């Protein structure tokens, strides 16, 4: 490339990755592999990672980008966008001050922990986010895979093929038999707890799950022109009939090994939008509630049903990371403020030469 060509080449989008769990590491690898993106910084939770090279944290060669636990250092970076993936089980309202600080510093935020439809949480939250965006001239966008695609974007896409729609339903059933994270399986999902301990944990978990999936219900409702009166939440669970040996560690007999969450958006006294979320420690030995995979149904004229097994996507984590990275250009180009999937142009992937290892 000649000097003239180099000077006219578009500047890459400088991306900060917030947290380096499984999803965060996938995002870093995606940034390193993708033309047009440049890793500007990395924030980490644990002291052991503070000062580590970002490449080494995700199994790559050193990048020269050093991870930090210092929010001020991240705020001071010259960056276009922060992919915010703190690694919690839901609760998009947690650390709202941090998200607002990032926005006010002039960095667009792509949240992987909710904020798919912030208006679901009322005017106070909306005002905080909008004021932070105004101060920084930035945008905030929530996206992902289950929330941020399957529970909301996909139903809206299928609704284009139907009229006189009466009900929209989405279902995800996840098999954790090969999931490697003890923290995810035992701490966040709650498998391996006795019945009493699981029930004690339901109150905070219900709050977080309701907060997260309520956004998807309201996003679909807004897209379909429906005002929801209320959100109904129900949870059921199953105990292991025998010891289950899974990748993340044993689930003892008599402890919780499966849970089903049902979220129903009501209008006019009846459910109009429903989301079912099923988690199983080992789907091969827990037949209740169907097989792993996803389903989306739009009841109307005509009715549309899309059903997949659990192999329809080779890696859900990589898919979520790709969804975030494919959103970077459109979010950075958007007008400041809250920008949902209803506000932005359709996000598409890029046709590129294959990269060994992928995301």
Secondary structure, 3 states (H helix, E strand, C coil): CCHHHHHHCCCCEEEEEECCCHHHHHHHHHHHHCCCEEEEEEECCCHHHCCCEHHHHCCCCCCCCEEECCHHHHHCCCCCEEEECCCCCCCCCCCHHHHHHHHHCCCEEEECCCCCCHHHHCHHHHHHHHHHHHHHCCEEEECCCHHHHHCCHHHHHHHHHCEEEEEEEEEEEEECCCCCCHHHHHHHCCCCCCHHHHHHHHHHHHHHHHHHHHHHHHHHHHHHCCCCCEEEEEEEEEECCCCECCCCCCECCCCEEEEEEEEEEEECCEEEEEEEEEEECCHHHCCCCCCCEEEEEEEEECCEEEEEECCCCCCHHHHHHHHHHHHHHHHHHCCCEECCCCCCCCCCCCCCCCCCCCC
